[in-house]
Amino acid sequence: MLTLRQTTFFYFFTSLLSNFIHFCKDVEARIFEKLDKIEERINDLCIRLTAMENEYNSHISDMEKKQDNKLKRRDYTLAIMAVGLTIIEVCRTLGII
């Protein structure tokens, strides 16, 4: 049989153990809440980065199209100038001008 002192110690220890378990559960719950908040922030960042990436890619493709159009216009201008100068030289050679 347990003595009064042993019984008191047992009840005291079991109450401490119960409080410690509740404390650990509270700490665990707070840790999981913080992890959930961090996960939400990461998801938000991923969504915003994806939107920025799409915007950047569309901007780059628009700039490439504009640059291609400028190069085509330059090439056509040079070709027209070359044809015009060739016609002038041919006319000079034939004595028309």
ROSE-158738 format. One record per atom (N, C-alpha, C): atom name; x, y, z; residue number from 1; residue in one letter. Coordinates in steps of 0.2 Angstrom, whole numbers, plus 5000, padded with zeros to 4 digits. Layout:
N
   name      X      Y      Z   resi   resn
     CA      X      Y      Z    NUM      a
...
REM end
This chain:
97
   name      X      Y      Z   resi   resn
      N   5004   4994   5000      1      m
     CA   5000   5000   5000      1      m
      C   5004   5006   5000      1      m
      N   5002   5011   4997      2      l
     CA   5006   5018   4996      2      l
      C   5005   5022   5003      2      l
      N   5010   5025   5004      3      t
     CA   5009   5030   5010      3      t
      C   5006   5036   5008      3      t
      N   5004   5040   5012      4      l
     CA   5001   5047   5011      4      l
      C   5006   5051   5007      4      l
      N   5012   5051   5009      5      r
     CA   5017   5055   5005      5      r
      C   5018   5052   4998      5      r
      N   5018   5046   4997      6      q
     CA   5019   5043   4990      6      q
      C   5013   5045   4986      6      q
      N   5007   5044   4989      7      t
     CA   5001   5046   4986      7      t
      C   5001   5053   4984      7      t
      N   5002   5058   4988      8      t
     CA   5003   5065   4987      8      t
      C   5007   5066   4981      8      t
      N   5013   5063   4981      9      f
     CA   5018   5064   4976      9      f
      C   5016   5061   4969      9      f
      N   5012   5056   4969     10      f
     CA   5009   5053   4963     10      f
      C   5004   5058   4960     10      f
      N   5000   5060   4964     11      y
     CA   4995   5065   4962     11      y
      C   4998   5071   4959     11      y
      N   5003   5074   4963     12      f
     CA   5006   5080   4961     12      f
      C   5010   5079   4954     12      f
      N   5013   5073   4953     13      f
     CA   5017   5071   4947     13      f
      C   5012   5071   4941     13      f
      N   5006   5067   4943     14      t
     CA   5001   5066   4937     14      t
      C   4998   5073   4935     14      t
      N   4997   5077   4940     15      s
     CA   4994   5084   4938     15      s
      C   4999   5088   4934     15      s
      N   5005   5087   4936     16      l
     CA   5011   5091   4932     16      l
      C   5011   5088   4925     16      l
      N   5011   5081   4925     17      l
     CA   5011   5078   4918     17      l
      C   5005   5080   4914     17      l
      N   5000   5080   4916     18      s
     CA   4994   5082   4913     18      s
      C   4994   5090   4910     18      s
      N   4997   5094   4915     19      n
     CA   4998   5101   4913     19      n
      C   5003   5101   4907     19      n
      N   5009   5097   4908     20      f
     CA   5014   5097   4903     20      f
      C   5011   5095   4896     20      f
      N   5007   5090   4896     21      i
     CA   5004   5088   4890     21      i
      C   5000   5093   4887     21      i
      N   4996   5097   4891     22      h
     CA   4992   5102   4888     22      h
      C   4996   5108   4885     22      h
      N   5002   5109   4889     23      f
     CA   5006   5114   4887     23      f
      C   5009   5112   4880     23      f
      N   5011   5106   4879     24      c
     CA   5014   5104   4873     24      c
      C   5009   5104   4867     24      c
      N   5003   5102   4869     25      k
     CA   4998   5103   4864     25      k
      C   4997   5110   4861     25      k
      N   4997   5115   4866     26      d
     CA   4996   5122   4865     26      d
      C   5002   5124   4860     26      d
      N   5008   5122   4862     27      v
     CA   5014   5124   4858     27      v
      C   5014   5121   4851     27      v
      N   5012   5115   4851     28      e
     CA   5011   5112   4845     28      e
      C   5006   5115   4840     28      e
      N   5000   5117   4843     29      a
     CA   4995   5121   4840     29      a
      C   4997   5127   4837     29      a
      N   5001   5131   4841     30      r
     CA   5004   5138   4839     30      r
      C   5009   5137   4833     30      r
      N   5013   5131   4834     31      i
     CA   5018   5130   4829     31      i
      C   5014   5129   4822     31      i
      N   5009   5125   4822     32      f
     CA   5005   5123   4816     32      f
      C   5002   5129   4813     32      f
      N   4999   5134   4818     33      e
     CA   4996   5140   4815     33      e
      C   5001   5144   4812     33      e
      N   5007   5145   4815     34      k
     CA   5012   5149   4811     34      k
      C   5015   5145   4805     34      k
      N   5015   5139   4805     35      l
     CA   5017   5135   4798     35      l
      C   5011   5137   4793     35      l
      N   5005   5136   4795     36      d
     CA   5000   5138   4790     36      d
      C   5000   5145   4788     36      d
      N   5002   5150   4792     37      k
     CA   5002   5157   4790     37      k
      C   5008   5157   4785     37      k
      N   5014   5154   4786     38      i
     CA   5019   5154   4782     38      i
      C   5018   5151   4775     38      i
      N   5014   5145   4775     39      e
     CA   5012   5142   4769     39      e
      C   5007   5147   4765     39      e
      N   5003   5150   4768     40      e
     CA   4998   5155   4765     40      e
      C   5002   5160   4761     40      e
      N   5007   5163   4765     41      r
     CA   5012   5168   4762     41      r
      C   5016   5166   4756     41      r
      N   5018   5159   4757     42      i
     CA   5022   5157   4751     42      i
      C   5017   5156   4745     42      i
      N   5011   5153   4746     43      n
     CA   5006   5152   4741     43      n
      C   5005   5159   4738     43      n
      N   5004   5164   4742     44      d
     CA   5002   5171   4739     44      d
      C   5008   5174   4735     44      d
      N   5014   5172   4737     45      l
     CA   5020   5174   4734     45      l
      C   5021   5171   4727     45      l
      N   5019   5164   4727     46      c
     CA   5019   5160   4721     46      c
      C   5014   5163   4716     46      c
      N   5008   5165   4718     47      i
     CA   5003   5167   4714     47      i
      C   5005   5174   4711     47      i
      N   5008   5178   4715     48      r
     CA   5010   5185   4713     48      r
      C   5016   5184   4708     48      r
      N   5021   5180   4709     49      l
     CA   5027   5179   4705     49      l
      C   5024   5176   4698     49      l
      N   5020   5171   4698     50      t
     CA   5017   5169   4692     50      t
      C   5014   5174   4688     50      t
      N   5010   5178   4691     51      a
     CA   5007   5184   4687     51      a
      C   5012   5189   4684     51      a
      N   5017   5190   4688     52      m
     CA   5023   5194   4686     52      m
      C   5026   5191   4680     52      m
      N   5027   5185   4681     53      e
     CA   5031   5181   4675     53      e
      C   5027   5181   4669     53      e
      N   5020   5180   4669     54      n
     CA   5016   5181   4663     54      n
      C   5016   5188   4660     54      n
      N   5016   5193   4665     55      e
     CA   5016   5200   4662     55      e
      C   5023   5201   4659     55      e
      N   5028   5199   4662     56      y
     CA   5035   5200   4659     56      y
      C   5036   5196   4652     56      y
      N   5033   5190   4652     57      n
     CA   5034   5187   4646     57      n
      C   5030   5190   4640     57      n
      N   5024   5192   4642     58      s
     CA   5020   5196   4637     58      s
      C   5023   5202   4635     58      s
      N   5026   5206   4639     59      h
     CA   5030   5212   4638     59      h
      C   5036   5211   4633     59      h
      N   5039   5205   4635     60      i
     CA   5045   5204   4630     60      i
      C   5043   5202   4623     60      i
      N   5038   5198   4623     61      s
     CA   5035   5196   4616     61      s
      C   5033   5202   4612     61      s
      N   5029   5206   4616     62      d
     CA   5027   5213   4612     62      d
      C   5033   5217   4610     62      d
      N   5038   5217   4614     63      m
     CA   5045   5221   4612     63      m
      C   5048   5217   4606     63      m
      N   5048   5211   4606     64      e
     CA   5051   5207   4601     64      e
      C   5047   5208   4594     64      e
      N   5041   5208   4594     65      k
     CA   5037   5209   4588     65      k
      C   5038   5216   4586     65      k
      N   5038   5221   4590     66      k
     CA   5040   5228   4588     66      k
      C   5047   5229   4585     66      k
      N   5051   5225   4588     67      q
     CA   5058   5226   4585     67      q
      C   5058   5222   4578     67      q
      N   5055   5217   4578     68      d
     CA   5055   5213   4571     68      d
      C   5051   5218   4566     68      d
      N   5046   5221   4568     69      n
     CA   5043   5226   4563     69      n
      C   5047   5231   4561     69      n
      N   5051   5234   4566     70      k
     CA   5056   5239   4564     70      k
      C   5061   5237   4559     70      k
      N   5064   5231   4560     71      l
     CA   5069   5228   4556     71      l
      C   5066   5227   4549     71      l
      N   5060   5224   4549     72      k
     CA   5057   5223   4542     72      k
      C   5056   5230   4538     72      k
      N   5054   5235   4542     73      r
     CA   5053   5241   4539     73      r
      C   5060   5244   4536     73      r
      N   5065   5243   4540     74      r
     CA   5072   5245   4538     74      r
      C   5074   5241   4532     74      r
      N   5073   5235   4532     75      d
     CA   5075   5231   4526     75      d
      C   5071   5233   4520     75      d
      N   5064   5234   4520     76      y
     CA   5060   5237   4515     76      y
      C   5063   5243   4512     76      y
      N   5065   5248   4517     77      t
     CA   5067   5254   4515     77      t
      C   5074   5254   4511     77      t
      N   5078   5250   4514     78      l
     CA   5085   5249   4510     78      l
      C   5084   5246   4503     78      l
      N   5079   5241   4503     79      a
     CA   5078   5238   4496     79      a
      C   5075   5243   4491     79      a
      N   5070   5247   4494     80      i
     CA   5067   5252   4489     80      i
      C   5073   5257   4487     80      i
      N   5077   5259   4492     81      m
     CA   5082   5264   4490     81      m
      C   5087   5261   4485     81      m
      N   5089   5254   4486     82      a
     CA   5093   5251   4481     82      a
      C   5090   5250   4474     82      a
      N   5084   5249   4474     83      v
     CA   5080   5248   4467     83      v
      C   5080   5255   4464     83      v
      N   5079   5260   4468     84      g
     CA   5078   5267   4465     84      g
      C   5085   5269   4463     84      g
      N   5091   5268   4467     85      l
     CA   5097   5270   4464     85      l
      C   5099   5266   4458     85      l
      N   5097   5260   4458     86      t
     CA   5099   5256   4452     86      t
      C   5095   5258   4446     86      t
      N   5089   5260   4447     87      i
     CA   5085   5263   4441     87      i
      C   5089   5269   4439     87      i
      N   5091   5274   4443     88      i
     CA   5094   5280   4441     88      i
      C   5100   5279   4438     88      i
      N   5104   5274   4440     89      e
     CA   5111   5272   4437     89      e
      C   5110   5269   4430     89      e
      N   5105   5265   4429     90      v
     CA   5103   5262   4423     90      v
      C   5101   5268   4418     90      v
      N   5097   5272   4420     91      c
     CA   5095   5278   4416     91      c
      C   5101   5282   4414     91      c
      N   5105   5283   4419     92      r
     CA   5111   5287   4417     92      r
      C   5116   5284   4412     92      r
      N   5116   5277   4413     93      t
     CA   5120   5273   4408     93      t
      C   5117   5273   4401     93      t
      N   5111   5273   4401     94      l
     CA   5107   5273   4394     94      l
      C   5107   5280   4391     94      l
      N   5108   5285   4395     95      g
     CA   5108   5292   4393     95      g
      C   5101   5295   4393     95      g
      N   5097   5292   4397     96      i
     CA   5090   5295   4397     96      i
      C   5090   5301   4402     96      i
      N   5094   5301   4407     97      i
     CA   5095   5306   4411     97      i
      C   5101   5311   4410     97      i
REM end
